[in-house]
Amino acid sequence: MTHPTIRKFVIQFEETLSAAGRAVEPPVRKATVAAVIANPFAGRYEEDLTSLYDIGRQIAATLAERALQTLGATAGDIEAYGKAAIIGLDGELEHAAALLHPEFGAPVRSRTSGTEIIPSTKKIGAAGAAITLPLTGKTSIWSFDHMDAAEISIADAPRADEVVVILALATGGRALHRIASQTA
């Protein structure tokens, strides 16, 4: 099993107390947790990316735990989630796909009691690149009230041979949401 080489974590905490001049009760809290990790395949083509699956699973568990801790939340408190990755300039978009898709979701869903897929986005970028993560409801992807976003950028990451892997968890949907959700 390949273990990720982590340079640092960056955690953003957001708590919305009011919007449009109205109190938000209960406040909506969102944690966006990023790990800056070494990309073992930076600068070279590799046919077999399965070792990134293992790294994705491990980093997902760590990010979920840190996000729950940041929120002071339990699995039952989480209502929405999203994931993303920024690949440094010496990597490939496929590296992000290998980290985020095959095995990343299961550890997050197990720690949040989620049942739906975790929406994602990915890109290649230089240090300081911003990325916006889509968020959806953990038990209903069609919950319009939970369709939201989180954004993050890290001034010194990713370096060319790194990846920024990100998870966002939220205790609610958009503040003051009022759009009816789909049933299918």
C-alpha positions, -999 to 999 in steps of 0.1 A, spaced: 0 0 0 13 34 -10 10 61 16 6 98 6 35 122 13 16 151 29 33 186 29 5 203 47 -32 207 55 -52 238 49 -86 242 66 -113 268 59 -143 271 83 -173 291 73 -204 298 95 -233 317 80 -253 335 107 -273 358 85 -282 364 49 -304 390 31 -308 407 65 -323 377 81 -309 353 108 -300 319 96 -312 294 122 -295 271 127 -264 287 112 -250 268 82 -214 256 88 -190 245 61 -155 230 64 -133 228 34 -102 207 41 -73 204 17 -42 182 18 -12 191 -3 4 159 -13 33 147 -35 23 134 -69 43 102 -74 37 104 -111 46 140 -117 67 145 -148 62 111 -163 36 89 -179 25 59 -159 0 33 -173 -10 18 -140 -25 44 -117 -39 20 -91 -15 32 -64 -34 65 -66 -66 47 -57 -51 37 -24 -38 72 -17 -73 86 -25 -89 62 0 -64 71 27 -65 109 22 -104 108 20 -106 92 54 -81 118 69 -99 147 52 -133 135 64 -121 132 100 -105 166 100 -136 182 85 -159 166 111 -135 177 138 -134 213 124 -172 214 124 -175 198 158 -200 176 140 -211 139 139 -221 120 108 -257 129 115 -250 166 114 -236 166 79 -261 173 51 -239 180 20 -205 172 6 -182 178 -24 -146 169 -35 -120 183 -58 -83 182 -68 -58 206 -83 -30 188 -101 4 206 -103 17 215 -137 39 184 -140 9 161 -135 -21 149 -156 -58 153 -151 -60 115 -150 -41 116 -117 -69 136 -101 -94 111 -115 -75 82 -100 -74 100 -66 -110 111 -65 -131 84 -82 -124 47 -76 -120 47 -38 -123 82 -23 -160 82 -18 -165 51 4 -145 65 34 -163 98 32 -198 82 29 -190 59 59 -180 88 81 -209 110 71 -237 84 67 -239 96 31 -256 75 4 -252 96 -27 -222 101 -50 -199 130 -40 -199 156 -67 -164 166 -79 -143 188 -100 -106 187 -110 -81 208 -129 -45 214 -136 -31 246 -121 -1 264 -106 4 275 -70 -25 297 -59 -50 283 -84 -85 285 -70 -111 257 -74 -148 257 -67 -162 224 -54 -198 216 -61 -218 204 -30 -249 183 -31 -271 165 -5 -255 135 11 -287 115 9 -304 131 -21 -285 144 -50 -318 161 -61 -321 182 -30 -319 216 -46 -316 232 -12 -282 215 -8 -268 224 -42 -241 248 -32 -204 254 -36 -171 260 -17 -140 276 -30 -104 273 -20 -70 284 -31 -36 279 -14 -9 305 -21 20 280 -24 2 250 -37 2 230 -58 38 230 -67 45 214 -101 50 180 -85 21 181 -61 -17 176 -58 -41 195 -37 -69 171 -27 -100 187 -11 -131 177 7 -159 200 18 -186 191 43 -216 212 53 -242 210 81 -269 225 59 -278 237 25 -277 273 12 -287 299 37 -324 307 35 -330 281 8 -365 281 -6 -366 261 -38 -386 229 -39 -365 197 -45 -370 170 -71 -382 136 -61 -365 116 -88 
